[in-house]
Amino acid sequence: MIRERYKPISSRSLASCRPSGLPETMMPTRVALDSPAIEVMTDLRRVAAASIHPDLTWTQANDAMILRGVRLLLVVSDDGTVIGTLSAADLLGERPLQLAMERRTKRDELTVRDLMVGADAADVIDLDDVLHAEVGHVVATLKSLGRQHLLVVDKDATEGPMVRGIFSATQIARQLGVAVQTSEIARTFAQIESAMVA
C-alpha cells in the first residue's frame, strides 16, 4: 500500500563514527615483490568481471570502461564464452583511427569485434602457476609480454577452463606503493622497477 505521507528518518552527525569494513576491492593490501602473486590478482569469483558484447560500438565500449572504472573489458559472446579482450589502449590508441580511415567510416561506428584482441592472440597464465609465484614473477611476465593486463585461467575448474582472475600493472604498482601517474606501460614498469631497487 502506498502511503500519502512519509516521515523523515531521524539523522545525526557523522562525528565520532568509525568506518565499517570496506570491501576488499576498495582497500588493496600492500605487497612486496616477494609477496604471493595471488595477493595482486583481481579474483573474478569475488569481483564481477567487466565484460562487453562484441557487436557493441566503440562509443558503448568507451562508456562501459568509464562507467565501470576499468581499463580492460572481457569480450563475451552470447553463450558467455570469453572470445577476447578490449583494453583502453586498444580503444584509445591509433588502431581505431587507422581502421576507420581504411574503412572510410567514423571511429564511433567501429565495433568491439573490430578492435578486440581475439582469444587466440590473448596471453593467459594458469592459476596453478600463480599459486606458486610471487609478485615479482607477475611483474616480469607483464614486462616480457609488453602488456598492461594479464588474464589468469583456471584450467581445472569444474565447469571447464574459465577466466579466474586479472593482473593489472597499475594495480600492482599501487599495491607496491609506487606512485602511478600514467597508464603507459613503459612508465608503469619503470616505476615498478625503481621500487624494486629502492
C-alpha positions in Angstrom: 0.0 0.0 0.0 1.3 3.5 -0.9 1.3 5.9 1.9 0.3 9.5 1.4 2.8 10.9 3.9 6.2 9.8 4.9 8.1 10.9 8.0 11.8 11.7 7.5 14.2 9.2 9.1 16.0 10.8 12.0 19.6 11.8 11.3 22.6 12.7 13.4 26.1 14.0 12.9 28.8 11.9 11.3 31.2 12.9 14.1 32.8 10.1 16.1 31.6 7.4 13.7 34.1 4.6 12.8 34.1 3.3 9.2 32.6 -0.1 8.7 34.7 -2.8 6.9 35.2 -1.7 3.4 35.1 -4.3 0.6 38.5 -5.9 -0.2 38.4 -4.4 -3.6 38.4 -0.9 -2.1 41.3 -1.4 0.2 44.0 -3.4 -1.6 46.7 -4.8 0.7 50.2 -3.5 0.5 52.6 -6.0 -1.0 56.3 -6.5 -1.7 57.9 -8.2 -4.7 58.3 -11.4 -2.8 54.6 -11.4 -1.6 52.4 -14.2 -3.0 51.2 -13.3 -6.6 47.6 -14.1 -5.7 47.6 -11.0 -3.4 47.7 -8.7 -6.5 45.2 -10.7 -8.7 41.7 -9.5 -9.1 39.7 -12.6 -8.3 36.7 -12.9 -10.6 35.0 -15.1 -8.0 34.8 -12.1 -5.7 34.6 -9.2 -8.2 32.3 -9.3 -11.3 34.3 -9.2 -14.5 33.7 -6.1 -16.6 32.5 -7.5 -19.9 31.0 -6.4 -23.2 29.4 -7.9 -26.2 31.4 -7.9 -29.5 28.7 -6.2 -31.5 28.6 -3.0 -29.4 30.2 0.1 -30.8 33.4 2.0 -29.9 31.3 4.6 -28.1 29.5 2.0 -26.0 32.8 0.3 -25.1 34.3 3.6 -24.1 31.3 4.4 -21.9 31.4 0.9 -20.3 35.0 1.4 -19.3 34.3 4.8 -17.9 31.2 3.6 -16.0 33.0 0.6 -14.5 36.2 2.5 -13.8 38.3 -0.2 -15.6 40.8 -0.2 -18.4 40.1 -3.8 -19.6 36.9 -5.5 -20.7 36.4 -9.1 -21.4 34.6 -9.6 -24.7 31.9 -12.2 -24.2 29.7 -14.0 -26.8 26.0 -14.7 -26.4 26.7 -18.1 -24.8 29.0 -16.5 -22.2 32.3 -17.6 -23.7 35.2 -15.2 -23.5 36.2 -14.5 -27.1 38.7 -11.8 -26.5 39.7 -8.7 -24.6 39.5 -5.0 -25.2 41.9 -2.7 -23.3 41.9 1.1 -23.1 45.0 1.0 -25.4 43.0 -0.9 -28.0 40.2 1.5 -27.8 42.1 4.8 -27.5 45.2 4.1 -29.4 46.0 4.6 -33.1 44.3 1.4 -34.4 40.7 2.7 -34.2 41.6 5.8 -36.2 43.6 3.8 -38.8 40.8 1.2 -39.2 38.2 3.9 -39.5 40.3 5.6 -42.3 40.7 2.3 -44.1 37.0 1.5 -44.0 36.0 5.1 -44.7 33.8 5.3 -41.6 33.7 7.0 -38.3 35.6 5.7 -35.3 32.4 5.6 -33.4 30.9 3.1 -35.8 33.6 0.5 -35.3 32.6 -2.4 -33.1 34.2 -4.1 -30.2 34.8 -7.1 -32.6 36.8 -4.8 -34.9 39.1 -3.7 -32.1 39.4 -6.5 -29.6 42.4 -8.9 -29.2 40.9 -12.3 -30.0 41.2 -15.2 -27.6 43.7 -16.9 -29.8 46.1 -13.9 -29.5 45.5 -13.1 -25.9 48.1 -14.2 -23.4 47.0 -16.1 -20.3 48.7 -17.8 -17.4 47.5 -20.7 -15.4 46.1 -20.3 -11.8 48.3 -23.3 -10.7 51.4 -21.3 -11.7 50.1 -18.1 -10.0 49.5 -20.0 -6.7 53.3 -20.8 -6.7 54.5 -17.4 -7.9 55.4 -14.1 -6.3 54.5 -10.6 -7.3 57.9 -10.1 -8.9 57.2 -13.0 -11.2 54.0 -11.3 -12.4 55.8 -8.0 -13.0 58.4 -9.8 -15.0 55.7 -11.6 -17.0 53.8 -8.4 -17.8 57.0 -6.7 -18.8 58.2 -9.6 -21.0 54.8 -9.7 -22.8 54.6 -5.9 -23.1 51.2 -6.0 -21.5 49.3 -3.8 -19.0 46.9 -6.7 -18.2 47.2 -10.4 -18.0 44.4 -13.0 -17.6 44.6 -15.9 -15.2 42.8 -19.1 -16.3 41.7 -22.0 -14.1 42.0 -24.9 -16.4 40.8 -27.3 -13.8 37.5 -25.6 -12.9 34.5 -27.9 -12.6 32.7 -26.1 -15.4 35.7 -26.4 -17.7 38.5 -23.8 -18.3 37.5 -20.4 -17.2 39.0 -16.9 -16.7 39.5 -16.7 -13.0 41.5 -13.5 -12.5 43.2 -10.5 -13.9 46.5 -8.9 -13.2 46.9 -5.1 -13.8 50.3 -3.4 -13.9 48.7 -0.3 -12.5 47.0 -2.1 -9.6 50.3 -3.9 -8.8 52.1 -0.6 -8.7 49.5 0.8 -6.3 49.8 -2.2 -4.0 53.6 -2.0 -4.1 53.2 1.7 -3.0 54.6 3.1 -6.3 53.1 6.3 -7.5 51.4 5.7 -10.8 50.7 8.9 -12.8 50.0 7.4 -16.1 48.8 4.2 -17.6 51.6 4.0 -20.2 53.2 0.5 -20.0 56.7 1.8 -20.2 56.3 4.3 -17.4 54.4 1.9 -15.1 57.1 -0.7 -15.5 59.9 1.9 -14.9 58.1 3.0 -11.7 57.8 -0.6 -10.5 61.5 -1.3 -11.4 62.6 1.8 -9.4 60.6 0.5 -6.4 62.4 -2.8 -6.8 65.8 -1.2 -6.4 64.7 1.1 -3.5 
